[in-house]
């Protein structure tokens, strides 16, 4: 545990809170004033006791009562003021932190997401940020206000009796030792609890998204059992945290009660000896009791702060993750991406695996249609992923029109490349909005035209709500072929300079695929097209076919040329012809 965990937490939060420093300052001042008025009450109460015990003066009693009422009203007013200034700042912190986290995540490369569960990411963007906001909202201000109360109470106790104060303080010193010893346990269990929440969120999201697969394989019961196991970990970790918190609370309660016993014994002796008045004893007891709730609350408060630190650690792990795909400060300014595409000695490997591509050299002439084929795992999708800069090559370069794509503005590059992937992602929105996702200004007639090009328009017309039909999360209500064609329409409507079809119609039957691609011939003439495919009916449409195997390009040529080579392409052709017969 960091030695100054509260200071460190506040220092790290200040970077997010700085824009709201005036509200925060006003809130903290109001909070301190609240405790100042609270501190006046035992003093006034002690004066009132001496007024009717010693002086028998009802006038002084009434005066003290009036001052007590005034102090209470001022305390309520300042309590109201600090809350209406500080609470909005805390919610602004939550908003800004969530926006910053989302922006950081969106700026990461495709590889960054590999191995990370979406539910865990969601947990950091929701549960963890809410925890940080709650601690910032009340945790830090409570440390200040309760700190003011403790210091103020001790000062007032010293004015009554230095010896009694030192006796009580000696007992309370054990409290700091207890907090120091139990702090690391609280933080560790808080971290484990946050991770357990993240695991449950991840599993729940996977279950909801994959409900069709779960039902197809009759796996609902297994999914429920796994969810129950993950929930059980939350219970076990939460109980463990509660035990440590309970031990902390119990130790503090014993220490504080010991301080009360010390006061009763030694204070009583001083009253009997005449060196302490009833009013002074009342004041001292009032200030000591003021210490009780802050001291008891410090255990809970420090547990919450440790939870906040654990949550902030998890959030900043993502916020501070360096973006792997960046654009240069002085990006090359080009008007389009209609030049030749060149892969120059490109090599690439995924983390903890062998090279997916090795020394790939390929030139795709502008305006041509090139098909890429090969066995599963040969590097086809990796090749087109590099072209979109989902990740960068470890060696070599990719150029468009002679310009290295790493020198282009990233937004421009991706705007001018349209991609229809094998596994499309659809949003839980209408059919029309999914198609015009990258062209939100497109009217419905434009949407229909490109949907017709993708061979899906007639089927959309038959949906209960037509073009306003909501497709469900990830397109749950659509078949695989419908999702692919909807994704194809989304790529076509952007009218890109480079169109990539990455097995984009693999879930559509061969005759329908051939019909769609024939209808796209005119569209293809206006741009460079890269098609990743296995079906010969698709490969025949290409000006050139590139055959890949084990991360290398092994054959390049037209359909007819490759058949004469009796290589991998000829094997694929013979295999598919045999399957048809």
JONOR-V909223 format. One record per residue. RES is the residue in one letter. PHI is phi in radians with two decimals (NA if undefined). OMEGA is omega as a letter, one per 30 degrees, with the letter a starting at -180 (* if undefined). Layout:
RES_PHI_OMEGA + RES_PHI_OMEGA
This chain:
X_NA_l + X_-1.12_a + X_-1.13_a + X_-1.93_a + X_-1.12_a + X_-1.17_l + X_-1.07_a + X_-1.11_l + X_-1.10_a + X_-1.12_l + X_-1.09_a + X_-1.21_l + X_-1.24_a + X_-1.04_l + X_-1.05_l + X_-1.54_a + X_-1.57_a + X_-0.93_l + X_-1.08_a + X_-1.99_a + X_-1.10_a + X_-1.18_l + X_-1.10_a + X_-1.15_l + X_-1.08_l + X_-1.10_l + X_-1.12_a + X_-1.19_l + X_-1.10_l + X_-1.06_l + X_-1.14_l + X_-1.15_l + X_-1.10_l + X_-0.98_a + X_-1.25_l + X_-1.12_l + X_-1.17_l + X_-1.12_a + X_-1.17_a + X_-1.31_a + X_-1.16_l + X_-1.05_l + X_-1.09_l + X_-1.15_l + X_-1.13_l + X_-1.10_l + X_-1.08_l + X_-1.14_l + X_-1.08_l + X_-1.14_a + X_-1.14_a + X_-1.65_l + X_-1.51_a + X_-1.58_a + X_-1.61_a + X_0.94_a + X_-1.88_a + X_-1.21_l + X_-1.11_l + X_-1.15_l + X_-1.09_l + X_-1.10_l + X_-1.08_l + X_-1.11_l + X_-1.10_l + X_-1.09_l + X_-1.14_l + X_-1.11_l + X_-1.11_l + X_-1.08_l + X_-1.09_l + X_-1.15_l + X_-1.13_l + X_-1.16_l + X_-1.09_l + X_-1.14_a + X_-1.13_a + X_-1.19_l + X_-1.08_l + X_-1.10_a + X_-1.15_a + X_-1.21_l + X_-1.24_a + X_-1.32_l + X_-1.72_a + X_-1.48_a + X_-1.10_l + X_-1.04_l + X_-1.12_l + X_-1.16_l + X_-1.23_l + X_-1.14_l + X_-1.02_l + X_-1.05_l + X_-1.08_a + X_-1.13_a + X_-1.16_l + X_-1.15_l + X_-1.09_a + X_-1.16_l + X_-1.12_a + X_-1.11_l + X_-1.09_l + X_-1.13_l + X_-1.13_a + X_-1.14_l + X_-1.53_a + X_-1.44_l + X_-1.34_l + X_-1.01_a + X_-1.16_l + X_-1.07_a + X_-1.40_a + X_-1.13_l + X_1.54_l + X_-1.84_l + X_-1.55_a + X_-1.08_l + X_-1.12_l + X_-1.17_l + X_-1.10_l + X_-1.10_l + X_-1.07_l + X_-1.22_a + X_-1.39_a + X_-2.09_a + X_-1.03_a + X_-1.15_a + X_-1.18_l + X_-1.12_l + X_-1.10_l + X_-1.09_l + X_-1.08_a + X_-1.10_l + X_-1.20_l + X_-1.16_a + X_-1.21_a + X_-2.12_a + X_-1.14_a + X_-1.18_a + X_-1.18_l + X_-1.18_l + X_-1.07_a + X_-1.18_a + X_-1.17_l + X_-1.25_l + X_-1.11_l + X_-1.06_a + X_-1.10_a + X_-1.13_a + X_-1.11_l + X_-1.08_l + X_-1.11_l + X_-1.13_l + X_-1.10_l + X_-1.14_l + X_-1.13_l + X_-1.11_l + X_-1.20_l + X_-1.47_a + X_-2.78_l + X_-1.15_a + X_-1.13_l + X_-1.09_a + X_-1.10_l + X_-1.13_l + X_-1.09_a + X_-1.15_a + X_-1.10_l + X_-1.08_l + X_-1.19_a + X_-1.24_l + X_-1.04_l + X_-1.08_a + X_-1.12_l + X_-1.09_l + X_-1.13_a + X_-1.09_l + X_-1.10_a + X_-1.12_a + X_-1.36_a + X_-1.56_a + X_-0.96_a + X_-1.03_l + X_-1.14_l + X_-1.10_a + X_-1.18_a + X_-1.11_l + X_-1.22_l + X_-1.13_l + X_-1.10_l + X_-1.11_l + X_-1.16_l + X_-1.08_l + X_-1.17_l + X_-1.15_l + X_-1.07_a + X_-1.10_a + X_-1.13_l + X_-1.14_l + X_-1.06_a + X_-1.10_a + X_-1.15_l + X_-1.09_a + X_-1.14_l + X_-1.10_l + X_-1.13_a + X_-1.17_a + X_-1.22_a + X_-1.80_a + X_-1.05_l + X_-1.13_l + X_-1.19_a + X_-1.01_a + X_-1.28_l + X_-1.08_a + X_-1.76_l + X_0.91_a + X_-1.87_a + X_-1.06_a + X_-1.11_l + X_-1.13_l + X_-1.15_l + X_-1.11_l + X_-1.09_l + X_-1.14_l + X_-1.08_l + X_-1.13_l + X_-1.12_l + X_-1.13_l + X_-1.12_l + X_-1.08_l + X_-1.16_l + X_-1.09_l + X_-1.06_a + X_-1.10_a + X_-1.20_l + X_-1.12_l + X_-1.13_l + X_-1.07_l + X_-1.12_l + X_-1.11_l + X_-1.10_l + X_-1.10_l + X_-1.11_l + X_-1.14_l + X_-1.07_l + X_-1.03_a + X_-1.08_a + X_-1.12_l + X_-1.06_a + X_-1.15_l + X_-1.08_l + X_-1.10_a + X_-1.10_a + X_-1.17_l + X_-1.14_l + X_-1.10_l + X_-1.14_l + X_-1.13_l + X_-1.07_l + X_-1.03_a + X_-1.13_a + X_-1.04_a + X_-1.24_a + X_-1.32_l + X_-1.18_l + X_-1.05_l + X_-1.08_a + X_-1.26_l + X_-1.13_l + X_-1.09_a + X_-1.34_l + X_1.51_l + X_-1.58_a + X_-2.47_l + X_-1.46_l + X_-1.10_l + X_-1.13_l + X_-1.13_l + X_-1.10_l + X_-1.08_l + X_-1.05_a + X_-1.09_l + X_-1.10_l + X_-1.08_l + X_-1.21_l + X_-1.17_l + X_-1.18_l + X_-1.10_l + X_-1.32_a + X_-1.08_a + X_-1.19_l + X_-1.04_a + X_-1.17_l + X_-1.13_a + X_-1.22_a + X_-1.06_l + X_-1.09_l + X_-1.14_a + X_-1.08_a + X_-1.20_l + X_-1.10_l + X_-1.15_l + X_-1.15_l + X_-1.15_l + X_-1.10_l + X_-1.10_l + X_-1.12_l + X_-1.07_l + X_-1.16_l + X_-1.14_l + X_-1.02_a + X_-1.19_l + X_-1.17_a + X_-1.26_l + X_-1.03_l + X_-1.45_a + X_-1.09_a + X_-1.56_l + X_-1.11_a + X_-1.17_l + X_-1.24_a + X_-1.43_l + X_-1.88_a + X_-2.23_l + X_-2.05_a + X_-1.21_l + X_-1.09_l + X_-1.97_a + X_-1.20_l + X_-1.22_a + X_-1.65_l + X_-2.18_a + X_-1.63_a + X_-2.75_l + X_-2.07_a + X_-1.70_l + X_-1.49_l + X_-1.10_l + X_-1.76_a + X_-2.24_l + X_-1.77_a + X_-1.90_l + X_0.87_a + X_-1.47_l + X_-2.25_a + X_-2.73_l + X_-2.40_l + X_-1.35_l + X_-0.98_l + X_1.02_l + X_-2.58_l + X_-1.29_l + X_-1.07_l + X_-1.48_l + X_-2.32_a + X_-2.29_l + X_0.85_a + X_-1.50_l + X_-2.14_a + X_-2.70_l + X_-2.11_l + X_-1.97_a + X_-1.07_l + X_-1.04_l + X_1.40_a + X_-1.67_l + X_-1.95_a + X_-2.07_l + X_-1.83_l + X_-2.09_a + X_-2.43_a + X_2.64_a + X_-1.09_l + X_-1.06_l + X_1.43_a + X_-1.45_l + X_1.93_a + X_-1.12_a + X_-1.18_l + X_-1.10_a + X_-1.06_a + X_-1.29_l + X_-1.11_l + X_-1.16_l + X_-1.11_l + X_-1.48_a + X_1.03_l + X_-1.16_l + X_-2.69_a + X_-1.87_l + X_-1.17_l + X_-1.36_l + X_-2.40_l + X_1.45_a + X_-2.59_l + X_-2.08_a + X_-2.14_l + X_-2.21_a + X_1.09_l + X_1.44_a + X_-1.87_l + X_-1.05_a + X_-1.11_l + X_-1.25_l + X_-1.69_l + X_-1.61_l + X_-1.10_a + X_-1.08_l + X_-1.08_l + X_-1.13_a + X_-0.99_a + X_-1.33_l + X_-1.17_a + X_-1.65_l + X_-2.01_l + X_-1.78_a + X_-2.21_l + X_-2.03_a + X_-1.44_l + X_-1.17_l + X_-1.97_a + X_-1.26_l + X_-1.91_l + X_-1.99_a + X_-1.56_l + X_-1.33_a + X_-2.56_l + X_-1.25_l + X_-1.01_a + X_-1.06_a + X_-1.21_l + X_-1.17_a + X_-1.22_a + X_-1.66_a + X_-0.98_a + X_-1.65_l + X_-2.33_a + X_-1.08_a + X_-1.50_a + X_-1.16_l + X_-1.37_a + X_-1.17_l + X_-1.17_l + X_-1.13_l + X_-1.03_a + X_-1.12_a + X_-1.10_a + X_-1.34_l + X_-1.16_l + X_-1.14_l + X_-1.05_a + X_-1.49_l + X_1.26_a + X_-2.15_a + X_-1.04_a + X_-1.07_a + X_-1.22_l + X_-1.13_l + X_-1.04_a + X_-1.53_l + X_-1.13_a + X_-0.91_a + X_-1.92_l + X_0.99_a + X_-1.28_l + X_-1.70_l + X_-1.20_l + X_-1.40_a + X_-1.51_a + X_1.46_a + X_-1.08_a + X_1.03_l + X_1.24_a + X_-1.00_a + X_-1.47_a + X_-1.80_l + X_-1.34_l + X_-1.05_l + X_-1.16_l + X_-1.15_l + X_-1.09_a + X_-1.14_a + X_-1.26_l + X_-1.13_l + X_-1.14_l + X_-1.10_l + X_-1.06_l + X_-1.11_l + X_-1.28_a + X_-1.17_a + X_-1.15_l + X_-1.37_a + X_0.82_a + X_-1.34_l + X_-1.34_l + X_-2.19_l + X_-1.97_l + X_-2.02_l + X_-1.94_a + X_-1.66_a + X_0.88_a + X_-1.22_a + X_-2.21_a + X_-1.16_l + X_-1.65_l + X_-1.73_a + X_-1.13_a + X_-1.03_a + X_-1.17_l + X_-1.17_l + X_-1.08_a + X_-1.10_l + X_-1.10_a + X_-1.13_a + X_-1.18_l + X_-1.09_l + X_-1.21_a + X_-1.65_a + X_-0.98_l + X_-1.13_l + X_-1.13_a + X_-1.13_a + X_-1.12_a + X_-1.66_a + X_-2.76_l + X_-1.49_a + X_-2.17_l + X_-2.06_a + X_-2.02_l + X_-1.67_a + X_-2.73_l + X_-2.11_a + X_-1.28_a + X_-1.14_l + X_-1.07_l + X_-1.40_a + X_-1.10_a + X_-1.14_a + X_-1.30_a + X_-1.39_l + X_-1.21_l + X_-2.48_l + X_-2.07_l + X_-1.91_a + X_-1.84_a + X_-2.02_l + X_-2.72_l + X_0.93_l + X_1.41_a + X_-2.23_l + X_-1.49_a + X_-1.90_l + X_-2.59_l + X_-2.49_l + X_2.89_l + X_-1.36_l + X_-0.98_a + X_-1.16_a + X_-1.10_a + X_-1.24_l + X_-1.14_a + X_-1.31_a + X_-1.43_a + X_0.94_l + X_-1.79_a + X_-1.08_a + X_-1.08_l + X_-1.10_l + X_-1.10_l + X_-1.07_a + X_-1.06_a + X_-1.12_a + X_-1.14_a + X_-1.21_l + X_-1.15_l + X_-1.14_l + X_-1.15_a + X_-1.23_a + X_-1.48_*
